[in-house]
Amino acid sequence: MPSGPLAVVGLTGKVQVACKRFVNVSPSKQPARLFKTATEAHARLATQAKP
């Protein structure tokens, strides 16, 4: 199944660990990044190419 870039928003260590685990076990090679705010995440996703 095609998928686009992944943006995770959070500041805690638990969010960071969960994001890394998801990326590591996912068969997808989608770009993924952790952001501090939803505004940053939305701005980054707006610059990414659609799948």
N, C-alpha and C positions, 0 to 999 in steps of 0.2 A: 504494500500500500504506500503510495507516495505521500510524503509529508514535508512540511516546510520547516523553517527555523523554529527553534524552541527558545522561549524567554521565560526564565523563572525569576520571580521577584521575592526577595527575602533577605534578612540580615543575620539570622541566627545560624549557629553551627549546625543545627538539625536540618535546616533548609539546604545548606551547602552540601551536607552528606547525602541527603535524599536526592538532590539534583545530580550529584556525581554518580550515585548508584544507578539512577535511571539511565543516564547517558551510557554508562558502562555495560549495562545488560540489554539495552535496546539494540535490535539488529539494524536500525536505521542509522544512516551516516549523516543525518541532518545536523546543521550547525546548532550548537546549544551554548547558552551563556547565562550567567547569574547576574542579576541587576539589583541595585539598592532600592530603586523606585519604579513604579509602573510607568511613569513618564519616560524614564530612560529606556525601559524595555520597548515601549511603543515606538519611540523614535528610532531605535535600532531595527525593529522589525519592518518599519516603513521603508528602510533602505535595502532590505533583502529582496532578492529575486524570488518571484513566485515559482513553485515547483511545476 
